[in-house]
């Protein structure tokens, strides 16, 4: 029975790096994800003057509650959305002149709800080119705090950035949220802040964060649940079995909820404190599912939908249009290239199996990745049943899982053909 060791969570590693940098003392992060995104975050901290010591299995960060150690810095955020949204927020709590830029892909992704909220809190922030996008410059002089209104309907990362900022403000923060997508990611943030000594309160739509700063700690990073979805899906679609240790009951990440979707489709799922096991039963039923809270796994479901016995409709995932690419259209295009019938709307996609129930799409083809790691990893699962699938940019998986193709190749050899 294949047991797959999934790399550490990208979301948790990014939050832990922010918390460690802001905490009073030296924090050790155990088993952090080492990928392009997290290396970019750590490099950004170094540019801001934080000490980040790295060994193969742990990173140590010297926290600076007073903010960056340098008076000015130019930080390149690469493709990382967490880097591009969290680091300017961290810098705003310090003192100095800080400029942030990012890759062309990240420059296209929206920032305005977050940067507007920072301005409302008195931060001197200006976008150098397109309003609401990188590059941006902050003339930081600390943040007083108070109440601010935020629309987090495009990305929960806007709310996470403000919650992380809260303890670094002089008066604390009250964030009134008018809309929120991917709510489980905010629960990750709140749980992690608690581990660093801060308790966030909810008063209806208002999140209340006290001032007073963070305390350093030793923090273990759990495996990435979004990445695990490809391996769980592989079991479901081949009739094989996959176990992922370290990701079970008590896991912080909402994306582990993807296994409940697989269960509804007919897979056997067993979750314990030690990990999660998925076994394919040879049956994959169609379904209609709301994936608003686990939208990073939408492409995974889309990639196995052609093998279901009936239509698969995924709803309330409009925010996936503003990820690394327009994921709804990228999935639709890839499936159509494989001869699968697909319809899309503003926030939904419906996939109809080809021909007879559970039949295989006709031909393999090159999938256009749009430089998006999740498109490549998802369609790699499709490739377990459709020979001849290739990618225009297979290397873009380095964003979250540099060794994905090697690890997935090993798994392929252990699953039923």
Secondary structure, DSSP 8 states (H G I E B T S, - for coil): -EE----B-HHHHHHHHHHHHHEESEEEEES---SHHHHHHHHHHHHTT--EEEETTEEEEE--TT--SSSEEEEE-TT-HHHHHHHHHHHHTSEEEEEEE--HHHHTS--HHHHHHHHHTT-EEEESSSTTSS-EEEEEE----EEEEEEESS-THHHHHHHHHHTTSSS-EEEEEEEESSHHHHHHHHHHHHHTT--EEEETTEEEE-SS-EE--EEE--B-HHHHHHHHHHHHHHT-EEEEET-STT-S-GGGGHHHHHHHHT-EEEE-SSEEEEE--S----EEEE-GGGGGGHHHHHHHGGGSSS-EEEES-GGGGGSSS-HHHHHHHHHHHTT-EEEE-SS-EEEE--SSTT---S---EE--TT-HHHHHHHHHHTTTSTT-EETTGGGGGGT-TTHHHHHHHHHHHS--
